[in-house]
Amino acid sequence: MTYPVERRSNPTAWAAFWFALVGLVLMPIPLFIGLILGGGLSVVATVFGVIALLKGLARSGKGIAPVVFAAIFIALTWGGISIGGGTIW
């Protein structure tokens, strides 16, 4: 008898992780390019992160670790933007 394999990953959480990481990497590009690219991707990552967090909590917390790292990357991105990252040379 075979039992169904429980899926342990949360694809939405991984999408939030990668969007947030790419946003953090692109944020330091000067002349407002980093502000648009990094800030935009971090907003997308925030939306995916909230969805992934709700999905992970509905599955008793499975697969929310990438969301935690995405939240850290998003906070770093917006912290960098608030001190001038992506806007000044």
N, CA, C and O of each residue as an XYZ file, in Angstrom:
356
protein
N       0.843     -1.170      0.000
C       0.000      0.000      0.000
C       0.889      1.235      0.000
O       1.817      1.345      0.802
N       0.603      2.144     -0.891
C       1.388      3.379     -0.947
C       0.603      4.512     -0.313
O      -0.614      4.618     -0.461
N       1.326      5.342      0.385
C       0.729      6.495      1.033
C       1.094      7.751      0.264
O       2.193      7.845     -0.282
N       0.199      8.706      0.215
C       0.546      9.951     -0.499
C       1.656     10.689      0.242
O       1.674     10.764      1.471
N       2.560     11.218     -0.534
C       3.685     11.954      0.028
C       3.222     13.375      0.339
O       2.658     14.060     -0.514
N       3.471     13.801      1.569
C       3.090     15.157      1.946
C       4.098     16.145      1.384
O       5.308     15.974      1.532
N       3.593     17.158      0.752
C       4.452     18.180      0.165
C       4.898     19.138      1.259
O       4.066     19.752      1.925
N       6.196     19.267      1.445
C       6.717     20.048      2.553
C       7.105     21.466      2.152
O       7.287     22.326      3.014
N       7.231     21.713      0.880
C       7.678     23.040      0.471
C       6.478     23.948      0.212
O       5.342     23.497      0.063
N       6.774     25.225      0.167
C       5.758     26.238     -0.087
C       6.265     27.081     -1.259
O       7.075     27.984     -1.049
N       5.810     26.812     -2.485
C       6.345     27.523     -3.645
C       6.152     29.036     -3.584
O       6.992     29.788     -4.077
N       5.054     29.485     -2.983
C       4.824     30.909     -2.860
C       5.862     31.547     -1.948
O       6.284     32.679     -2.179
N       6.272     30.822     -0.914
C       7.312     31.316     -0.014
C       8.650     31.440     -0.743
O       9.396     32.396     -0.532
N       8.940     30.470     -1.593
C      10.195     30.542     -2.345
C      10.161     31.670     -3.375
O      11.187     32.298     -3.637
N       9.001     31.927     -3.953
C       8.886     33.069     -4.871
C       9.138     34.376     -4.122
O       9.841     35.255     -4.618
N       8.564     34.499     -2.928
C       8.796     35.699     -2.114
C      10.269     35.839     -1.770
O      10.815     36.941     -1.809
N      10.919     34.725     -1.431
C      12.342     34.733     -1.098
C      13.173     35.249     -2.271
O      14.008     36.136     -2.096
N      12.947     34.700     -3.461
C      13.769     35.077     -4.613
C      13.489     36.493     -5.082
O      14.419     37.207     -5.456
N      12.225     36.919     -5.071
C      11.917     38.302     -5.434
C      12.578     39.273     -4.462
O      13.125     40.296     -4.876
N      12.527     38.954     -3.172
C      13.130     39.835     -2.169
C      14.650     39.879     -2.309
O      15.257     40.941     -2.173
N      15.265     38.725     -2.581
C      16.718     38.683     -2.731
C      17.172     39.470     -3.959
O      18.144     40.222     -3.884
N      16.489     39.308     -5.073
C      16.848     40.046     -6.285
C      16.607     41.538     -6.081
O      17.389     42.363     -6.552
N      15.529     41.887     -5.383
C      15.277     43.293     -5.077
C      16.372     43.900     -4.223
O      16.765     45.048     -4.431
N      16.865     43.130     -3.260
C      17.956     43.609     -2.405
C      19.239     43.798     -3.207
O      19.975     44.759     -2.982
N      19.509     42.890     -4.138
C      20.724     42.987     -4.952
C      20.639     44.166     -5.927
O      21.645     44.831     -6.174
N      19.458     44.433     -6.480
C      19.309     45.501     -7.462
C      19.130     46.878     -6.844
O      19.285     47.885     -7.536
N      18.809     46.946     -5.564
C      18.525     48.227     -4.910
C      19.660     49.241     -4.985
O      19.362     50.425     -5.148
N      20.944     48.874     -4.880
C      21.994     49.911     -4.891
C      22.275     50.564     -6.241
O      23.092     51.483     -6.301
N      21.639     50.133     -7.322
C      21.888     50.732     -8.626
C      21.452     52.198     -8.582
O      20.315     52.482     -8.207
N      22.328     53.133     -8.955
C      22.000     54.561     -8.814
C      21.017     55.079     -9.864
O      20.560     54.349    -10.743
N      20.716     56.356     -9.733
C      19.879     57.119    -10.658
C      18.448     56.579    -10.732
O      17.881     56.466    -11.819
N      17.873     56.250     -9.593
C      16.494     55.805     -9.437
C      16.191     54.462    -10.079
O      15.063     53.978     -9.979
N      17.172     53.843    -10.738
C      16.954     52.523    -11.324
C      16.782     51.498    -10.200
O      15.890     50.653    -10.257
N      17.628     51.577     -9.193
C      17.519     50.663     -8.059
C      16.259     50.879     -7.254
O      15.685     49.934     -6.712
N      15.831     52.126     -7.176
C      14.583     52.419     -6.465
C      13.395     51.766     -7.157
O      12.524     51.196     -6.500
N      13.361     51.850     -8.468
C      12.245     51.283     -9.227
C      12.326     49.758     -9.242
O      11.344     49.075     -8.950
N      13.505     49.226     -9.584
C      13.634     47.766     -9.677
C      13.601     47.104     -8.300
O      12.808     46.193     -8.062
N      14.456     47.562     -7.405
C      14.530     46.952     -6.078
C      13.277     47.175     -5.258
O      12.786     46.262     -4.596
N      12.759     48.402     -5.306
C      11.542     48.700     -4.560
C      10.342     47.963     -5.119
O       9.510     47.454     -4.367
N      10.253     47.906     -6.425
C       9.137     47.197     -7.057
C       9.145     45.715     -6.744
O       8.110     45.127     -6.429
N      10.329     45.115     -6.833
C      10.417     43.690     -6.524
C      10.152     43.408     -5.042
O       9.610     42.358     -4.697
N      10.529     44.334     -4.176
C      10.256     44.099     -2.761
C       8.761     44.226     -2.450
O       8.264     43.570     -1.535
N       8.047     45.058     -3.196
C       6.591     45.130     -3.018
C       5.943     43.830     -3.491
O       5.039     43.312     -2.836
N       6.404     43.305     -4.628
C       5.904     42.020     -5.119
C       6.227     40.915     -4.117
O       5.393     40.050     -3.849
N       7.434     40.946     -3.566
C       7.827     39.944     -2.571
C       6.978     40.046     -1.318
O       6.682     39.030     -0.690
N       6.581     41.251     -0.944
C       5.721     41.421      0.225
C       4.364     40.769     -0.003
O       3.835     40.102      0.887
N       3.801     40.958     -1.188
C       2.507     40.339     -1.503
C       2.625     38.819     -1.469
O       1.798     38.141     -0.858
N       3.655     38.284     -2.125
C       3.864     36.841     -2.106
C       4.143     36.343     -0.688
O       3.712     35.251     -0.318
N       4.856     37.131      0.097
C       5.177     36.734      1.460
C       3.956     36.628      2.346
O       3.849     35.696      3.143
N       3.041     37.561      2.220
C       1.814     37.502      3.021
C       0.982     36.283      2.622
O       0.459     35.574      3.482
N       0.862     36.045      1.328
C       0.118     34.871      0.859
C       0.784     33.588      1.352
O       0.104     32.676      1.823
N       2.108     33.517      1.246
C       2.838     32.316      1.670
C       2.749     32.115      3.173
O       2.655     30.979      3.639
N       2.776     33.192      3.935
C       2.657     33.077      5.379
C       1.296     32.527      5.766
O       1.202     31.664      6.639
N       0.245     33.014      5.131
C      -1.093     32.499      5.416
C      -1.226     31.030      5.022
O      -1.832     30.240      5.746
N      -0.650     30.663      3.857
C      -0.687     29.262      3.441
C       0.125     28.379      4.385
O      -0.289     27.268      4.715
N       1.282     28.878      4.815
C       2.121     28.095      5.722
C       1.500     27.926      7.096
O       1.596     26.854      7.693
N       0.868     28.966      7.600
C       0.216     28.855      8.900
C      -0.997     27.938      8.844
O      -1.328     27.286      9.835
N      -1.663     27.882      7.690
C      -2.783     26.959      7.530
C      -2.301     25.508      7.524
O      -3.063     24.595      7.842
N      -1.034     25.302      7.162
C      -0.456     23.948      7.170
C       0.402     23.743      8.403
O       1.404     23.029      8.350
N       0.029     24.350      9.493
C       0.701     24.249     10.797
C       2.170     24.669     10.739
O       3.023     24.039     11.364
N       2.461     25.720      9.998
C       3.782     26.329      9.998
C       4.800     25.706      9.075
O       5.981     26.043      9.149
N       4.379     24.810      8.209
C       5.345     24.167      7.313
C       5.639     25.066      6.120
O       4.723     25.543      5.451
N       6.914     25.293      5.862
C       7.332     26.056      4.697
C       7.333     27.557      4.879
O       7.226     28.291      3.897
N       7.450     28.039      6.113
C       7.458     29.489      6.294
C       8.863     30.049      6.508
O       9.022     31.263      6.640
N       9.871     29.204      6.545
C      11.242     29.693      6.717
C      11.673     30.633      5.590
O      12.286     31.660      5.878
N      11.382     30.332      4.317
C      11.750     31.291      3.264
C      11.052     32.638      3.417
O      11.596     33.667      3.016
N       9.849     32.639      3.994
C       9.133     33.895      4.200
C       9.855     34.753      5.229
O       9.897     35.977      5.101
N      10.419     34.117      6.243
C      11.153     34.859      7.263
C      12.379     35.532      6.641
O      12.647     36.704      6.905
N      13.111     34.799      5.826
C      14.268     35.393      5.155
C      13.841     36.462      4.157
O      14.522     37.477      4.009
N      12.717     36.245      3.467
C      12.215     37.262      2.547
C      11.874     38.537      3.302
O      12.149     39.632      2.812
N      11.285     38.417      4.477
C      10.954     39.602      5.277
C      12.215     40.357      5.682
O      12.223     41.588      5.711
N      13.273     39.627      5.992
C      14.544     40.274      6.339
C      15.109     41.013      5.127
O      15.567     42.149      5.249
N      15.078     40.370      3.964
C      15.581     41.012      2.747
C      14.755     42.243      2.383
O      15.302     43.253      1.940
N      13.439     42.159      2.570
C      12.573     43.297      2.272
C      12.897     44.455      3.207
O      12.973     45.605      2.774
N      13.089     44.151      4.486
C      13.425     45.203      5.452
C      14.771     45.843      5.112
O      14.920     47.060      5.222
N      15.746     45.039      4.702
C      17.046     45.587      4.308
C      16.931     46.452      3.055
O      17.583     47.491      2.948
N      16.105     46.019      2.116
C      15.909     46.794      0.892
C      15.306     48.153      1.202
O      15.800     49.174      0.724
N      14.238     48.177      2.002
C      13.597     49.452      2.313
C      14.446     50.293      3.245
O      14.375     51.521      3.207
N      15.253     49.649      4.086
C      16.194     50.414      4.899
C      17.242     51.082      4.024
O      17.603     52.235      4.257
N      17.730     50.368      3.024
C      18.700     50.946      2.092
C      18.104     52.052      1.264
O      18.756     53.068      1.023
N      16.866     51.873      0.819
C      16.199     52.910      0.040
C      15.976     54.153      0.890
O      16.087     55.274      0.392
N      15.663     53.964      2.171
C      15.385     55.121      3.027
C      16.624     55.960      3.310
O      16.501     57.135      3.655
N      17.821     55.380      3.172
C      19.042     56.170      3.370
C      19.663     56.610      2.044
O      20.786     57.113      2.016
N      18.925     56.419      0.940
C      19.387     56.944     -0.333
C      19.834     55.910     -1.342
O      20.295     56.276     -2.424
N      19.716     54.643     -1.030
C      20.104     53.605     -1.977
C      19.205     53.609     -3.193
O      17.984     53.672     -3.054
N      19.773     53.543     -4.366
C      19.007     53.527     -5.593
C      18.660     54.898     -6.131
O      18.127     55.013     -7.235
N      18.955     55.948     -5.365
C      18.600     57.288     -5.832
C      19.822     58.147     -6.077
O      19.816     58.968     -6.994
N      20.866     57.985     -5.291
C      22.048     58.836     -5.418
C      23.194     58.049     -6.026
O      23.216     56.819     -5.967
N      24.125     58.748     -6.599
C      25.273     58.116     -7.229
C      26.248     57.612     -6.246
O      27.275     57.051     -6.627
